[in-house]
């Protein structure tokens, strides 16, 4: 039945695109809003049910002093785990600045890394998209990450992930510099910092939860096609001139992805868009969020493609601050009603009750 409903809305959407080219009318606007409401109700059918952890975890310790831990390198600790890891493991990373590039392979599940505080435990590296890799080819944005996670059931607590590349000049090519990339389902972050400039946090794919985190950057510094809830987070822009907080990459109307920011705050420098429509069906909601006066009144940018204005879902709900005034927003964003906002406000947005232990 749900597939038939999907097909019905696709047909309606095609009709709307055709009619939009000839001018809008009240009935087509009403149909479009029905479609928008439908998109907000999509079930997360593309994701598998969460696994239940049955085994007791064990702990490894990383310390820069070889006499104080099991490893002096975070990557060495990860490499010591079985190729297919089925037991929960906690990697405690003692205070220090760890200058290394870290990668967690896809089969090493159930890893938790825990620092001694985001200001005490820092992992940093300085690759960009144009940095040459081992084979002499540019790493690309994907490969530039200081810390990359490719396995599900990852948790990070009280730690900083940093890309040391400075803020690029406007229009610079190849300066995307990811601090953290998450490319798997069921990941949670508590009390972490993500520091970078362009493309700081690559929230690529999967369901993710960020709680009490600090995310800093300049252009598109929270981007990707994940289904992610940001709760009580501080988002801070360091753009010299203009920038954007988000670039959500949802590319078709049946993808169950999007970003929701609840009880957050947006501060910083420059003139900042809340989001740019990287994906044709980009979806972002800000709720109960304080916005500094750095927010460009229009709020959102269509990525230079006016057709995306009919397909994106950009919403705002009970936000405060000088940058939260909805009166100047683009006509294709929406000030949400209580009912429209409800699906985006809780852990239910990411099926969190299945896999998050608060």
C-alpha positions in Angstrom: 0.0 0.0 0.0 2.8 2.4 0.9 4.5 1.8 -2.5 1.2 2.7 -4.3 1.1 5.9 -2.2 4.7 6.7 -3.2 3.8 6.3 -6.8 0.8 8.5 -6.5 2.8 11.3 -5.0 5.5 10.9 -7.7 2.8 11.3 -10.4 1.5 14.3 -8.5 5.0 15.8 -8.3 5.6 15.4 -12.0 2.3 17.1 -12.7 3.4 19.9 -10.4 6.6 20.4 -12.2 4.8 20.6 -15.5 2.2 23.1 -14.2 4.8 25.1 -12.4 6.4 25.9 -15.7 3.1 27.5 -16.9 2.5 29.4 -13.6 1.2 28.4 -10.3 -2.4 28.3 -9.1 -4.1 27.7 -5.7 -5.0 24.1 -6.3 -1.5 23.1 -7.4 -0.1 24.9 -4.3 -2.4 22.9 -2.1 -1.3 19.7 -3.8 2.3 20.6 -3.3 1.8 21.2 0.4 0.2 17.8 0.7 3.3 16.3 -0.9 5.5 18.3 1.5 3.5 16.9 4.5 3.9 13.4 3.1 7.6 13.7 2.8 7.8 14.6 6.5 6.0 11.4 7.4 8.2 8.9 5.5 9.2 5.8 7.5 12.9 4.9 7.7 12.4 1.9 5.5 15.9 2.0 4.0 17.5 1.2 7.4 17.8 -2.2 9.0 16.5 -2.8 12.6 19.2 -2.2 15.2 21.1 -5.2 16.6 21.0 -6.0 20.3 24.3 -6.0 22.1 24.5 -9.3 24.0 28.1 -9.3 25.2 30.1 -7.5 27.9 32.5 -4.8 26.6 36.2 -4.7 27.2 38.6 -1.7 27.4 41.8 -0.6 25.7 43.8 2.5 26.7 45.7 4.9 24.4 48.2 7.2 26.0 51.1 9.2 24.4 53.2 7.7 27.3 53.9 4.1 26.4 54.0 3.2 30.1 50.5 4.5 30.8 48.4 2.7 28.2 48.1 -0.3 25.9 48.9 1.8 22.7 50.4 5.2 21.9 48.4 5.4 18.6 44.7 5.4 18.2 45.0 3.6 14.8 47.2 1.0 16.4 44.5 0.3 19.0 41.9 -0.1 16.2 44.2 -2.3 14.1 44.6 -4.6 17.1 40.9 -5.6 16.9 39.7 -8.6 14.9 39.0 -7.9 11.2 35.4 -8.8 12.0 34.7 -7.3 15.5 31.6 -8.5 17.2 32.4 -7.6 20.8 31.8 -4.1 22.2 35.1 -2.4 22.9 35.8 0.9 24.7 39.0 2.7 23.6 39.9 5.2 26.3 42.1 8.0 24.9 43.9 9.8 27.6 44.6 13.6 27.5 46.9 14.8 24.7 47.0 16.0 21.1 47.2 13.0 18.8 48.5 14.0 15.4 47.3 11.1 13.2 44.8 10.2 10.5 42.4 7.5 11.8 40.2 5.1 9.8 37.8 2.5 11.2 37.1 -0.3 8.6 33.5 -1.4 7.8 33.6 -4.7 9.7 34.9 -3.3 13.0 31.6 -2.7 14.7 30.7 -1.7 18.3 33.6 0.6 18.9 33.4 3.4 21.5 36.1 6.0 21.8 36.2 8.1 25.0 38.4 11.1 25.7 39.1 12.9 29.0 37.3 16.0 27.7 37.0 17.7 24.4 39.5 20.3 25.4 42.0 17.7 26.7 41.8 14.9 24.1 42.3 16.1 20.5 42.8 14.2 17.3 44.1 16.4 14.4 45.4 16.2 10.9 45.6 18.6 7.9 44.6 16.9 4.6 42.4 18.6 2.0 40.6 17.3 -1.1 43.6 18.2 -3.2 46.2 16.5 -1.0 47.9 13.7 -2.9 47.4 10.2 -1.6 49.7 7.2 -1.6 49.1 6.6 -5.3 49.7 10.2 -6.3 46.0 11.0 -6.8 44.1 13.7 -4.9 42.4 12.3 -1.8 39.0 14.0 -2.6 36.7 15.4 0.1 35.8 11.8 1.2 39.5 10.9 1.7 40.5 14.2 3.5 38.9 13.2 6.8 41.1 13.3 9.9 38.9 10.6 11.5 36.7 8.3 9.3 34.2 5.7 10.5 32.9 3.1 8.1 31.3 0.7 10.6 28.0 0.8 12.5 27.4 1.1 16.2 30.2 3.7 16.7 30.1 6.0 19.8 32.4 9.0 20.6 32.4 10.8 23.9 34.3 13.9 25.1 36.8 14.2 22.3 37.8 16.7 19.6 38.2 15.9 15.9 40.1 18.6 14.1 41.2 19.3 10.6 44.0 21.9 10.9 43.5 23.4 7.4 42.8 27.1 7.7 39.8 28.9 6.3 40.2 29.0 2.5 39.9 32.2 0.5 36.5 32.6 -1.3 36.4 30.5 -4.4 39.4 28.4 -3.6 39.5 25.0 -5.3 40.2 21.7 -3.5 40.2 23.1 0.0 37.5 20.9 1.4 39.0 19.6 4.6 36.9 17.1 6.6 37.5 16.7 10.4 35.2 13.8 10.8 33.4 11.5 8.3 30.7 9.0 9.4 29.7 6.6 6.7 27.7 4.0 8.6 24.4 3.5 10.5 23.9 3.9 14.3 26.5 6.4 15.5 26.2 8.7 18.5 28.3 11.6 19.8 28.3 13.1 23.2 30.2 16.2 24.2 32.4 16.2 21.1 34.0 19.0 19.1 34.3 19.0 15.3 36.7 21.7 14.2 37.5 22.7 10.6 36.6 25.2 7.9 35.1 24.1 4.6 33.2 20.7 5.0 34.1 20.1 8.7 31.6 17.3 9.4 30.8 14.8 6.7 27.6 13.2 7.8 27.5 10.9 4.8 25.0 8.1 5.4 23.1 6.4 8.2 21.2 7.4 11.4 23.3 9.6 13.8 22.8 11.4 17.1 24.7 14.4 18.3 24.2 15.6 21.9 26.0 18.6 23.5 28.4 18.9 20.6 30.3 21.9 19.2 30.7 22.1 15.4 32.8 24.8 13.8 33.4 25.7 10.2 32.9 28.1 7.3 31.2 26.7 4.2 28.8 23.7 4.1 30.4 22.6 7.4 27.7 20.1 8.2 27.0 18.1 5.0 26.1 14.7 3.6 23.0 12.5 3.2 22.6 11.1 6.7 19.5 11.0 8.8 20.7 12.9 11.8 19.4 14.7 15.0 21.5 17.4 16.5 20.3 18.2 20.1 21.6 20.9 22.4 24.6 21.5 20.0 26.5 24.7 19.4 27.1 25.5 15.7 29.7 28.2 15.2 30.6 29.8 11.9 34.1 31.2 11.2 33.5 32.4 7.6 35.4 35.5 6.5 32.6 36.7 4.1 29.8 34.3 3.3 29.2 30.6 4.2 26.6 28.0 5.0 25.9 25.8 8.0 24.4 22.8 6.1 24.5 21.2 2.7 22.2 18.2 3.0 22.4 15.8 0.1 19.1 14.1 -0.2 18.6 13.3 -3.9 15.2 11.7 -4.3 11.8 12.0 -2.6 11.9 8.4 -1.2 15.2 8.8 0.7 14.6 8.8 4.4 17.3 11.4 5.2 17.7 14.9 6.6 19.1 17.0 9.4 17.2 18.2 12.4 18.6 20.7 14.9 16.7 21.0 18.2 17.5 23.3 21.1 20.8 24.4 19.4 22.4 27.7 18.9 24.1 29.2 15.8 26.7 31.9 16.3 29.9 33.2 14.7 31.2 35.5 12.0 30.4 36.3 8.3 27.1 36.2 6.5 25.7 32.6 6.7 23.0 30.6 5.1 21.2 28.0 7.2 21.6 25.7 4.3 22.4 25.2 0.6 20.5 22.7 -1.5 23.3 20.3 -2.3 20.7 17.5 -2.9 17.7 18.0 -5.2 15.4 17.0 -2.3 17.6 18.5 0.5 15.8 18.4 3.9 16.8 20.4 7.0 14.8 21.7 10.0 15.8 24.1 12.8 13.6 24.0 15.9 13.8 25.9 19.2 17.2 27.1 18.0 18.9 30.5 18.8 20.3 32.2 15.7 22.7 35.0 15.9 22.5 38.0 13.5 25.0 36.3 11.1 22.1 34.5 9.4 21.4 35.9 5.9 17.7 37.0 6.0 16.7 34.7 3.1 18.0 31.8 5.1 18.5 29.3 2.3 20.2 29.0 -1.1 19.0 26.9 -4.0 22.6 26.0 -5.2 22.0 28.1 -8.3 19.2 25.8 -9.5 15.6 27.3 -9.2 14.0 23.8 -9.8 15.2 22.7 -6.4 12.9 25.3 -4.8 10.0 23.0 -5.5 11.6 19.8 -4.0 13.6 20.8 -0.9 12.1 20.7 2.6 13.5 23.6 4.7 11.6 24.3 7.9 11.9 26.5 11.0 10.0 26.1 14.2 9.9 28.4 17.3 13.5 29.7 16.8 14.8 32.8 18.6 17.5 35.4 18.1 18.2 38.2 15.7 18.8 35.7 12.9 15.6 33.8 13.4 13.2 36.3 11.9 11.1 34.3 9.4 9.7 37.4 7.6 12.7 37.6 5.3 13.0 33.9 4.4 12.7 32.6 0.9 9.2 31.7 -0.1 10.1 28.0 -0.6 11.0 27.5 3.1 8.3 26.9 5.7 7.5 28.1 9.2 6.3 24.8 10.6 3.1 24.2 12.6 3.1 22.1 15.8 1.9 19.1 13.8 4.4 19.5 11.0 7.3 20.0 13.4 6.5 17.0 15.6 8.3 14.3 13.6 11.6 16.2 13.7 11.7 17.0 17.4 12.6 13.7 19.1 14.7 10.6 18.9 11.9 9.1 16.8 13.2 11.1 13.9 16.2 8.7 13.8 14.5 5.6 15.3 16.7 6.4 18.4 14.8 4.2 20.9 16.1 1.2 19.0 19.8 1.8 19.4 20.6 4.8 21.7 21.1 4.4 25.4 20.8 7.7 27.1 
